[in-house]
């Protein structure tokens, strides 16, 4: 039971990071056109995270896969040493849905964020070039003025 709780908590933590990535993606990439997360949507997302975690972590209790002692018999983990297809198929299922699926989602969200930031930065540089200034950033202007004053 202790291992199942660890699986629940680990999976729900990973999925919480996915939701945080989605929220950042929504705000940075989509801006004002993005969908707002209301309290109702937040509640639905939290319940969905726990339901998903249950779906991926409970199969050993109904006979698919299993847990076993490992190391110095102090901790439990998925039974990845057994050779039968029941255990191996569950490990594959857990790997795909506990690791690969969330990882691909996070990679997608953050690559889109980086692309949006790079695109915005190039737009700022193009605008600065049109205005015949080095940068449109206020701190850059202050820094350049400070450097001019110090050099005299």
OpenMM code with the backbone's topology and positions (N, CA, C; nanometers):
from openmm import Vec3, app, unit

residues = "UNK UNK UNK UNK UNK UNK UNK UNK UNK UNK UNK UNK UNK UNK UNK UNK UNK UNK UNK UNK UNK UNK UNK UNK UNK UNK UNK UNK UNK UNK UNK UNK UNK UNK UNK UNK UNK UNK UNK UNK UNK UNK UNK UNK UNK UNK UNK UNK UNK UNK UNK UNK UNK UNK UNK UNK UNK UNK UNK UNK UNK UNK UNK UNK UNK UNK UNK UNK UNK UNK UNK UNK UNK UNK UNK UNK UNK UNK UNK UNK UNK UNK UNK UNK UNK UNK UNK UNK UNK UNK UNK UNK UNK UNK UNK UNK UNK UNK UNK UNK UNK UNK UNK UNK UNK UNK UNK UNK UNK UNK UNK UNK UNK UNK UNK UNK UNK UNK UNK UNK UNK UNK UNK UNK UNK UNK UNK UNK UNK UNK UNK UNK UNK UNK UNK UNK UNK UNK UNK UNK UNK UNK UNK UNK UNK UNK UNK UNK UNK UNK UNK UNK".split()
positions = [
    Vec3(0.0826, -0.1202, 0.0000),
    Vec3(0.0000, 0.0000, 0.0000),
    Vec3(0.0862, 0.1254, 0.0000),
    Vec3(0.1988, 0.1191, 0.0722),
    Vec3(0.2885, 0.2343, 0.0797),
    Vec3(0.3437, 0.2693, -0.0588),
    Vec3(0.3783, 0.1666, -0.1370),
    Vec3(0.4316, 0.1909, -0.2707),
    Vec3(0.3250, 0.2522, -0.3609),
    Vec3(0.2007, 0.2079, -0.3466),
    Vec3(0.0944, 0.2641, -0.4283),
    Vec3(0.0762, 0.4128, -0.3971),
    Vec3(0.0873, 0.4493, -0.2698),
    Vec3(0.0772, 0.5905, -0.2322),
    Vec3(0.1909, 0.6705, -0.2961),
    Vec3(0.3110, 0.6129, -0.2968),
    Vec3(0.4245, 0.6805, -0.3614),
    Vec3(0.3989, 0.6961, -0.5114),
    Vec3(0.3415, 0.5946, -0.5718),
    Vec3(0.3104, 0.6023, -0.7145),
    Vec3(0.2074, 0.7108, -0.7417),
    Vec3(0.1024, 0.7149, -0.6565),
    Vec3(0.0014, 0.8205, -0.6701),
    Vec3(0.0649, 0.9583, -0.6607),
    Vec3(0.1431, 0.9778, -0.5554),
    Vec3(0.2016, 1.1093, -0.5328),
    Vec3(0.3003, 1.1478, -0.6422),
    Vec3(0.3815, 1.0519, -0.6875),
    Vec3(0.4763, 1.0804, -0.7943),
    Vec3(0.4073, 1.1159, -0.9247),
    Vec3(0.3084, 1.0364, -0.9616),
    Vec3(0.2355, 1.0627, -1.0858),
    Vec3(0.1596, 1.1945, -1.0785),
    Vec3(0.0961, 1.2211, -0.9646),
    Vec3(0.0214, 1.3468, -0.9529),
    Vec3(0.1166, 1.4667, -0.9530),
    Vec3(0.2369, 1.4509, -0.8978),
    Vec3(0.3349, 1.5601, -0.9034),
    Vec3(0.3784, 1.5884, -1.0462),
    Vec3(0.4053, 1.4829, -1.1201),
    Vec3(0.4450, 1.4997, -1.2603),
    Vec3(0.3332, 1.5671, -1.3391),
    Vec3(0.2106, 1.5229, -1.3180),
    Vec3(0.0981, 1.5817, -1.3903),
    Vec3(0.0725, 1.7260, -1.3478),
    Vec3(0.0993, 1.7575, -1.2224),
    Vec3(0.0884, 1.8970, -1.1787),
    Vec3(0.1889, 1.9839, -1.2528),
    Vec3(0.3088, 1.9319, -1.2754),
    Vec3(0.4090, 2.0060, -1.3537),
    Vec3(0.3629, 2.0237, -1.4979),
    Vec3(0.2947, 1.9239, -1.5518),
    Vec3(0.2401, 1.9357, -1.6876),
    Vec3(0.1361, 2.0474, -1.6923),
    Vec3(0.0502, 2.0536, -1.5918),
    Vec3(-0.0529, 2.1577, -1.5884),
    Vec3(0.0102, 2.2957, -1.5717),
    Vec3(0.1155, 2.3062, -1.4900),
    Vec3(0.1860, 2.4338, -1.4765),
    Vec3(0.2471, 2.4740, -1.6102),
    Vec3(0.3057, 2.3760, -1.6814),
    Vec3(0.3597, 2.4038, -1.8145),
    Vec3(0.2524, 2.4502, -1.9104),
    Vec3(0.1350, 2.3861, -1.9039),
    Vec3(0.0249, 2.4282, -1.9896),
    Vec3(-0.0180, 2.5709, -1.9570),
    Vec3(-0.0270, 2.6035, -1.8287),
    Vec3(-0.0679, 2.7380, -1.7900),
    Vec3(0.0320, 2.8417, -1.8404),
    Vec3(0.1598, 2.8120, -1.8274),
    Vec3(0.2623, 2.9047, -1.8795),
    Vec3(0.2523, 2.9177, -2.0304),
    Vec3(0.2338, 2.8048, -2.0980),
    Vec3(0.2162, 2.8053, -2.2431),
    Vec3(0.0958, 2.8903, -2.2817),
    Vec3(-0.0130, 2.8722, -2.2105),
    Vec3(-0.1364, 2.9443, -2.2391),
    Vec3(-0.1172, 3.0953, -2.2228),
    Vec3(-0.0475, 3.1362, -2.1175),
    Vec3(-0.0286, 3.2786, -2.0906),
    Vec3(0.0745, 3.3403, -2.1847),
    Vec3(0.1865, 3.2727, -2.2056),
    Vec3(0.2957, 3.3320, -2.2831),
    Vec3(0.2719, 3.3216, -2.4331),
    Vec3(0.2304, 3.2065, -2.4803),
    Vec3(0.2158, 3.1868, -2.6247),
    Vec3(0.0829, 3.2421, -2.6754),
    Vec3(-0.0240, 3.2120, -2.6062),
    Vec3(-0.1559, 3.2541, -2.6542),
    Vec3(-0.1951, 3.3927, -2.6058),
    Vec3(-0.1396, 3.4387, -2.4946),
    Vec3(-0.1685, 3.5724, -2.4440),
    Vec3(-0.3142, 3.5905, -2.4084),
    Vec3(-0.3704, 3.7027, -2.4506),
    Vec3(-0.5095, 3.7338, -2.4175),
    Vec3(-0.6088, 3.6419, -2.4878),
    Vec3(-0.5677, 3.5793, -2.5966),
    Vec3(-0.6589, 3.4900, -2.6678),
    Vec3(-0.6653, 3.3512, -2.6036),
    Vec3(-0.5772, 3.3240, -2.5071),
    Vec3(-0.5771, 3.1944, -2.4400),
    Vec3(-0.6968, 3.1771, -2.3485),
    Vec3(-0.7276, 3.0524, -2.3184),
    Vec3(-0.8417, 3.0220, -2.2318),
    Vec3(-0.8030, 3.0444, -2.0860),
    Vec3(-0.8847, 3.1212, -2.0162),
    Vec3(-0.8597, 3.1482, -1.8740),
    Vec3(-0.8919, 3.0249, -1.7907),
    Vec3(-0.8121, 3.0056, -1.6869),
    Vec3(-0.8386, 2.8956, -1.5948),
    Vec3(-0.9214, 2.9504, -1.4795),
    Vec3(-1.0472, 2.9142, -1.4781),
    Vec3(-1.1386, 2.9574, -1.3723),
    Vec3(-1.1286, 2.8601, -1.2549),
    Vec3(-1.1842, 2.8946, -1.1400),
    Vec3(-1.1833, 2.8002, -1.0270),
    Vec3(-1.2495, 2.6662, -1.0596),
    Vec3(-1.3539, 2.6687, -1.1391),
    Vec3(-1.4207, 2.5435, -1.1776),
    Vec3(-1.3282, 2.4578, -1.2637),
    Vec3(-1.2626, 2.5204, -1.3605),
    Vec3(-1.1689, 2.4468, -1.4460),
    Vec3(-1.0523, 2.3948, -1.3630),
    Vec3(-1.0019, 2.4752, -1.2694),
    Vec3(-0.8925, 2.4316, -1.1822),
    Vec3(-0.9343, 2.3090, -1.1011),
    Vec3(-1.0564, 2.3098, -1.0482),
    Vec3(-1.1064, 2.1947, -0.9728),
    Vec3(-1.1147, 2.0714, -1.0615),
    Vec3(-1.1662, 2.0887, -1.1823),
    Vec3(-1.1778, 1.9757, -1.2756),
    Vec3(-1.0400, 1.9203, -1.3100),
    Vec3(-0.9424, 2.0086, -1.3283),
    Vec3(-0.8063, 1.9653, -1.3601),
    Vec3(-0.7474, 1.8866, -1.2429),
    Vec3(-0.7669, 1.9343, -1.1206),
    Vec3(-0.7138, 1.8645, -1.0040),
    Vec3(-0.7764, 1.7257, -0.9895),
    Vec3(-0.9077, 1.7178, -1.0065),
    Vec3(-0.9753, 1.5883, -0.9992),
    Vec3(-0.9260, 1.4970, -1.1117),
    Vec3(-0.9062, 1.5533, -1.2299),
    Vec3(-0.8563, 1.4742, -1.3433),
    Vec3(-0.7168, 1.4199, -1.3165),
    Vec3(-0.6325, 1.5005, -1.2538),
    Vec3(-0.4973, 1.4549, -1.2197),
    Vec3(-0.5044, 1.3325, -1.1286),
    Vec3(-0.5890, 1.3376, -1.0265),
    Vec3(-0.5991, 1.2257, -0.9330),
    Vec3(-0.6656, 1.1043, -0.9957),
    Vec3(-0.7628, 1.1255, -1.0839),
    Vec3(-0.8238, 1.0126, -1.1538),
    Vec3(-0.7238, 0.9461, -1.2480),
    Vec3(-0.6466, 1.0270, -1.3194),
    Vec3(-0.5429, 0.9737, -1.4085),
    Vec3(-0.4404, 0.8960, -1.3272),
    Vec3(-0.3981, 0.9535, -1.2132),
    Vec3(-0.3015, 0.8845, -1.1274),
    Vec3(-0.3574, 0.7506, -1.0796),
    Vec3(-0.4847, 0.7479, -1.0466),
    Vec3(-0.5480, 0.6225, -1.0043),
    Vec3(-0.5473, 0.5211, -1.1180),
    Vec3(-0.5796, 0.5679, -1.2370),
    Vec3(-0.5863, 0.4770, -1.3519),
    Vec3(-0.4510, 0.4158, -1.3838),
    Vec3(-0.3441, 0.4900, -1.3600),
    Vec3(-0.2131, 0.4357, -1.3937),
    Vec3(-0.1471, 0.3620, -1.2788),
    Vec3(-0.1899, 0.3852, -1.1575),
    Vec3(-0.1219, 0.3249, -1.0424),
    Vec3(-0.1966, 0.2084, -0.9770),
    Vec3(-0.3229, 0.1925, -1.0035),
    Vec3(-0.4021, 0.0872, -0.9379),
    Vec3(-0.3987, -0.0509, -1.0039),
    Vec3(-0.3600, -0.0657, -1.1289),
    Vec3(-0.3654, -0.1992, -1.1893),
    Vec3(-0.2958, -0.3111, -1.1107),
    Vec3(-0.1850, -0.2871, -1.0374),
    Vec3(-0.1295, -0.3986, -0.9597),
    Vec3(-0.2255, -0.4552, -0.8547),
    Vec3(-0.3216, -0.3762, -0.8087),
    Vec3(-0.4167, -0.4255, -0.7100),
    Vec3(-0.5256, -0.5124, -0.7719),
    Vec3(-0.5395, -0.5055, -0.9030),
    Vec3(-0.6392, -0.5906, -0.9685),
    Vec3(-0.5730, -0.7019, -1.0497),
    Vec3(-0.4418, -0.7206, -1.0281),
    Vec3(-0.3734, -0.8349, -1.0880),
    Vec3(-0.2863, -0.8065, -1.2079),
    Vec3(-0.2766, -0.6828, -1.2521),
    Vec3(-0.1905, -0.6525, -1.3674),
    Vec3(-0.0645, -0.5873, -1.3155),
    Vec3(0.0484, -0.6491, -1.3355),
    Vec3(0.1741, -0.5977, -1.2839),
    Vec3(0.1865, -0.6271, -1.1358),
    Vec3(0.2772, -0.5582, -1.0698),
    Vec3(0.2933, -0.5798, -0.9267),
    Vec3(0.4081, -0.4984, -0.8709),
    Vec3(0.4163, -0.5028, -0.7402),
    Vec3(0.5252, -0.4364, -0.6689),
    Vec3(0.6132, -0.5431, -0.6063),
    Vec3(0.7407, -0.5101, -0.5821),
    Vec3(0.8319, -0.6038, -0.5172),
    Vec3(0.9335, -0.5267, -0.4349),
    Vec3(0.9926, -0.5962, -0.3390),
    Vec3(1.1002, -0.5362, -0.2610),
    Vec3(1.2235, -0.5223, -0.3489),
    Vec3(1.3014, -0.4203, -0.3243),
    Vec3(1.4252, -0.4058, -0.4003),
    Vec3(1.5371, -0.3600, -0.3079),
    Vec3(1.6583, -0.3659, -0.3586),
    Vec3(1.7739, -0.3208, -0.2816),
    Vec3(1.7942, -0.4038, -0.1565),
    Vec3(1.7994, -0.3375, -0.0439),
    Vec3(1.8186, -0.4038, 0.0854),
    Vec3(1.6856, -0.4397, 0.1504),
    Vec3(1.5833, -0.4577, 0.0683),
    Vec3(1.4490, -0.4905, 0.1144),
    Vec3(1.3917, -0.3824, 0.2058),
    Vec3(1.4269, -0.2589, 0.1756),
    Vec3(1.3768, -0.1465, 0.2535),
    Vec3(1.2725, -0.0671, 0.1768),
    Vec3(1.2715, -0.0787, 0.0434),
    Vec3(1.1759, -0.0040, -0.0383),
    Vec3(1.1100, -0.0982, -0.1384),
    Vec3(0.9971, -0.0534, -0.1890),
    Vec3(0.9260, -0.1290, -0.2923),
    Vec3(0.9260, -0.0485, -0.4213),
    Vec3(0.9157, -0.1207, -0.5305),
    Vec3(0.9062, -0.0571, -0.6613),
    Vec3(0.8274, -0.1493, -0.7518),
    Vec3(0.8031, -0.1050, -0.8733),
    Vec3(0.7383, -0.1922, -0.9694),
    Vec3(0.8253, -0.3160, -0.9892),
    Vec3(0.7622, -0.4265, -1.0129),
    Vec3(0.8343, -0.5521, -1.0361),
    Vec3(0.8849, -0.5550, -1.1794),
    Vec3(1.0058, -0.5067, -1.1995),
    Vec3(1.0631, -0.4998, -1.3336),
    Vec3(1.1575, -0.6158, -1.3632),
    Vec3(1.1771, -0.7057, -1.2673),
    Vec3(1.2677, -0.8186, -1.2889),
    Vec3(1.1971, -0.9450, -1.3364),
    Vec3(1.0689, -0.9561, -1.3121),
    Vec3(0.9955, -1.0763, -1.3536),
    Vec3(0.9893, -1.0838, -1.5052),
    Vec3(0.9895, -1.2075, -1.5547),
    Vec3(0.9930, -1.2298, -1.6989),
    Vec3(0.8559, -1.2496, -1.7614),
    Vec3(0.7501, -1.2620, -1.6811),
    Vec3(0.6196, -1.2902, -1.7399),
    Vec3(0.5611, -1.1650, -1.8062),
    Vec3(0.4768, -1.1877, -1.9066),
    Vec3(0.4224, -1.0788, -1.9880),
    Vec3(0.3321, -0.9863, -1.9063),
    Vec3(0.2644, -1.0390, -1.8055),
    Vec3(0.1780, -0.9586, -1.7201),
    Vec3(0.2583, -0.8446, -1.6570),
    Vec3(0.3707, -0.8761, -1.5994),
    Vec3(0.4549, -0.7745, -1.5324),
    Vec3(0.5207, -0.6806, -1.6345),
    Vec3(0.5724, -0.7373, -1.7420),
    Vec3(0.6403, -0.6555, -1.8437),
    Vec3(0.5439, -0.5597, -1.9130),
    Vec3(0.4231, -0.6055, -1.9410),
    Vec3(0.3268, -0.5177, -2.0080),
    Vec3(0.2858, -0.4022, -1.9157),
    Vec3(0.2760, -0.4286, -1.7850),
    Vec3(0.2430, -0.3204, -1.6924),
    Vec3(0.3578, -0.2193, -1.6839),
    Vec3(0.4809, -0.2658, -1.6829),
    Vec3(0.5960, -0.1749, -1.6799),
    Vec3(0.5960, -0.0872, -1.8048),
    Vec3(0.5677, -0.1457, -1.9192),
    Vec3(0.5595, -0.0688, -2.0431),
    Vec3(0.4478, 0.0347, -2.0351),
    Vec3(0.3324, -0.0070, -1.9864),
    Vec3(0.2181, 0.0829, -1.9678),
    Vec3(0.2547, 0.1978, -1.8731),
    Vec3(0.3163, 0.1661, -1.7595),
    Vec3(0.3539, 0.2687, -1.6622),
    Vec3(0.4594, 0.3623, -1.7210),
    Vec3(0.5545, 0.3086, -1.7957),
    Vec3(0.6582, 0.3912, -1.8575),
    Vec3(0.5969, 0.4907, -1.9560),
    Vec3(0.5065, 0.4426, -2.0382),
    Vec3(0.4459, 0.5307, -2.1385),
    Vec3(0.3574, 0.6359, -2.0741),
    Vec3(0.2700, 0.5960, -1.9823),
    Vec3(0.1709, 0.6892, -1.9291),
    Vec3(0.2165, 0.7660, -1.8050),
    Vec3(0.3183, 0.7184, -1.7350),
    Vec3(0.3713, 0.7929, -1.6205),
    Vec3(0.4905, 0.8798, -1.6577),
    Vec3(0.5590, 0.8447, -1.7664),
    Vec3(0.6807, 0.9177, -1.8017),
    Vec3(0.6744, 0.9801, -1.9412),
    Vec3(0.6579, 0.8988, -2.0433),
    Vec3(0.6665, 0.9490, -2.1816),
    Vec3(0.5572, 1.0504, -2.2143),
    Vec3(0.4324, 1.0173, -2.1857),
    Vec3(0.3215, 1.1059, -2.2178),
    Vec3(0.3367, 1.2425, -2.1495),
    Vec3(0.3596, 1.2482, -2.0175),
    Vec3(0.3804, 1.3799, -1.9555),
    Vec3(0.5054, 1.4506, -2.0070),
    Vec3(0.6122, 1.3750, -2.0328),
    Vec3(0.7362, 1.4363, -2.0801),
    Vec3(0.7167, 1.5012, -2.2168),
    Vec3(0.6476, 1.4335, -2.3076),
    Vec3(0.6235, 1.4918, -2.4392),
    Vec3(0.5376, 1.6169, -2.4295),
    Vec3(0.4419, 1.6165, -2.3385),
    Vec3(0.3585, 1.7357, -2.3207),
    Vec3(0.4417, 1.8531, -2.2693),
    Vec3(0.5270, 1.8293, -2.1708),
    Vec3(0.6119, 1.9353, -2.1166),
    Vec3(0.7085, 1.9861, -2.2232),
    Vec3(0.7669, 1.8949, -2.2988),
    Vec3(0.8582, 1.9361, -2.4068),
    Vec3(0.7841, 2.0222, -2.5082),
    Vec3(0.6633, 1.9833, -2.5458),
    Vec3(0.5851, 2.0625, -2.6406),
    Vec3(0.5588, 2.2024, -2.5861),
    Vec3(0.5081, 2.2109, -2.4626),
    Vec3(0.4743, 2.3408, -2.4048),
    Vec3(0.5957, 2.4327, -2.3974),
    Vec3(0.7070, 2.3811, -2.3473),
    Vec3(0.8227, 2.4686, -2.3283),
    Vec3(0.8948, 2.5018, -2.4588),
    Vec3(0.8907, 2.4137, -2.5581),
    Vec3(0.9472, 2.4534, -2.6876),
    Vec3(0.8628, 2.5626, -2.7515),
    Vec3(0.7319, 2.5550, -2.7363),
    Vec3(0.6457, 2.6619, -2.7891),
    Vec3(0.6712, 2.7939, -2.7159),
    Vec3(0.6957, 2.7866, -2.5853),
    Vec3(0.7273, 2.9079, -2.5092),
    Vec3(0.8581, 2.9685, -2.5575),
    Vec3(0.9604, 2.8858, -2.5761),
    Vec3(1.0898, 2.9364, -2.6231),
    Vec3(1.0746, 2.9963, -2.7623),
    Vec3(0.9991, 2.9322, -2.8497),
    Vec3(0.9772, 2.9869, -2.9839),
    Vec3(0.9082, 3.1229, -2.9778),
    Vec3(0.8092, 3.1361, -2.8912),
    Vec3(0.7377, 3.2638, -2.8791),
    Vec3(0.8293, 3.3726, -2.8259),
    Vec3(0.9152, 3.3386, -2.7301),
    Vec3(1.0074, 3.4377, -2.6748),
    Vec3(1.1096, 3.4807, -2.7796),
    Vec3(1.1624, 3.3854, -2.8557),
    Vec3(1.2593, 3.4187, -2.9613),
    Vec3(1.1927, 3.5047, -3.0687),
    Vec3(1.0717, 3.4709, -3.1058),
    Vec3(0.9981, 3.5496, -3.2054),
    Vec3(0.9737, 3.6917, -3.1557),
    Vec3(0.9353, 3.7042, -3.0300),
    Vec3(0.9116, 3.8366, -2.9716),
    Vec3(1.0412, 3.9175, -2.9647),
    Vec3(1.1494, 3.8514, -2.9291),
    Vec3(1.2789, 3.9198, -2.9212),
    Vec3(1.3227, 3.9703, -3.0588),
    Vec3(1.3029, 3.8887, -3.1621),
    Vec3(1.3411, 3.9337, -3.2969),
    Vec3(1.2514, 4.0487, -3.3424),
    Vec3(1.1243, 4.0481, -3.3024),
    Vec3(1.0351, 4.1596, -3.3362),
    Vec3(1.0802, 4.2875, -3.2659),
    Vec3(1.1238, 4.2749, -3.1414),
    Vec3(1.1762, 4.3916, -3.0695),
    Vec3(1.3024, 4.4463, -3.1355),
    Vec3(1.3907, 4.3572, -3.1781),
    Vec3(1.5136, 4.4011, -3.2453),
    Vec3(1.4811, 4.4722, -3.3764),
    Vec3(1.3853, 4.4184, -3.4520),
    Vec3(1.3470, 4.4813, -3.5784),
    Vec3(1.2866, 4.6192, -3.5538),
    Vec3(1.2038, 4.6321, -3.4507),
    Vec3(1.1441, 4.7617, -3.4174),
    Vec3(1.2513, 4.8606, -3.3727),
    Vec3(1.3483, 4.8145, -3.2950),
    Vec3(1.4570, 4.9021, -3.2503),
    Vec3(1.5393, 4.9491, -3.3686),
    Vec3(1.5605, 4.8596, -3.4647),
    Vec3(1.6366, 4.8964, -3.5835),
    Vec3(1.5630, 5.0042, -3.6637),
    Vec3(1.4306, 4.9922, -3.6743),
    Vec3(1.3514, 5.0932, -3.7448),
    Vec3(1.3595, 5.2287, -3.6752),
    Vec3(1.3684, 5.2257, -3.5423),
    Vec3(1.3715, 5.3501, -3.4651),
    Vec3(1.5142, 5.4036, -3.4475),
    Vec3(1.6138, 5.3351, -3.5042),
    Vec3(1.7549, 5.3729, -3.4931),
    Vec3(1.8024, 5.3811, -3.3477),
    Vec3(1.7652, 5.2828, -3.2677),
    Vec3(1.8151, 5.2701, -3.1308),
    Vec3(1.8721, 5.1299, -3.1144),
    Vec3(1.9571, 5.1157, -3.0118),
    Vec3(2.0184, 4.9838, -2.9909),
    Vec3(1.9182, 4.8811, -2.9390),
    Vec3(1.8317, 4.9257, -2.8462),
    Vec3(1.7386, 4.8338, -2.7840),
    Vec3(1.6141, 4.9086, -2.7390),
    Vec3(1.5038, 4.8385, -2.7327),
    Vec3(1.3804, 4.8971, -2.6819),
    Vec3(1.3635, 4.8722, -2.5322),
    Vec3(1.4560, 4.8008, -2.4737),
    Vec3(1.4475, 4.7710, -2.3312),
    Vec3(1.4871, 4.8940, -2.2518),
    Vec3(1.4084, 4.9264, -2.1525),
    Vec3(1.4369, 5.0450, -2.0710),
    Vec3(1.5646, 5.0269, -1.9899),
    Vec3(1.5910, 4.9064, -1.9403),
    Vec3(1.7134, 4.8862, -1.8626),
    Vec3(1.8375, 4.8950, -1.9509),
    Vec3(1.8247, 4.8589, -2.0772),
    Vec3(1.9379, 4.8691, -2.1693),
    Vec3(1.9705, 5.0157, -2.1960),
    Vec3(1.8684, 5.0985, -2.2107),
    Vec3(1.8895, 5.2414, -2.2330),
    Vec3(1.9565, 5.3035, -2.1111),
    Vec3(1.9089, 5.2697, -1.9922),
    Vec3(1.9689, 5.3219, -1.8684),
    Vec3(2.1134, 5.2762, -1.8554),
    Vec3(2.1401, 5.1526, -1.8894),
    Vec3(2.2759, 5.0992, -1.8805),
    Vec3(2.3681, 5.1733, -1.9769),
    Vec3(2.3211, 5.1965, -2.0998),
    Vec3(2.4031, 5.2680, -2.1977),
    Vec3(2.4289, 5.4115, -2.1526),
    Vec3(2.3287, 5.4788, -2.0970),
    Vec3(2.3484, 5.6151, -2.0475),
    Vec3(2.4469, 5.6163, -1.9323),
    Vec3(2.4373, 5.5194, -1.8433),
    Vec3(2.5290, 5.5104, -1.7304),
    Vec3(2.6719, 5.4890, -1.7797),
    Vec3(2.6892, 5.4019, -1.8775),
    Vec3(2.8227, 5.3759, -1.9298),
    Vec3(2.8812, 5.4991, -1.9982),
    Vec3(2.7983, 5.5767, -2.0665),
    Vec3(2.8462, 5.7007, -2.1295),
    Vec3(2.8902, 5.8001, -2.0243),
    Vec3(2.8113, 5.8123, -1.9168),
    Vec3(2.8455, 5.9087, -1.8115),
    Vec3(2.9725, 5.8682, -1.7378),
    Vec3(2.9890, 5.7391, -1.7134),
    Vec3(3.1069, 5.6915, -1.6404),
    Vec3(3.2316, 5.7078, -1.7247),
    Vec3(3.2200, 5.6926, -1.8552),
    Vec3(3.3386, 5.7011, -1.9396),
    Vec3(3.3933, 5.8425, -1.9496),
    Vec3(3.3147, 5.9458, -1.9165),
    Vec3(3.3634, 6.0838, -1.9218),
    Vec3(3.4316, 6.1198, -1.7975),
] * unit.nanometer
topology = app.Topology()
chain = topology.addChain("A")
for resn in residues:
    res = topology.addResidue(resn, chain)
    for name in ("N", "CA", "C"):
        topology.addAtom(name, app.Element.getBySymbol(name[0]), res)
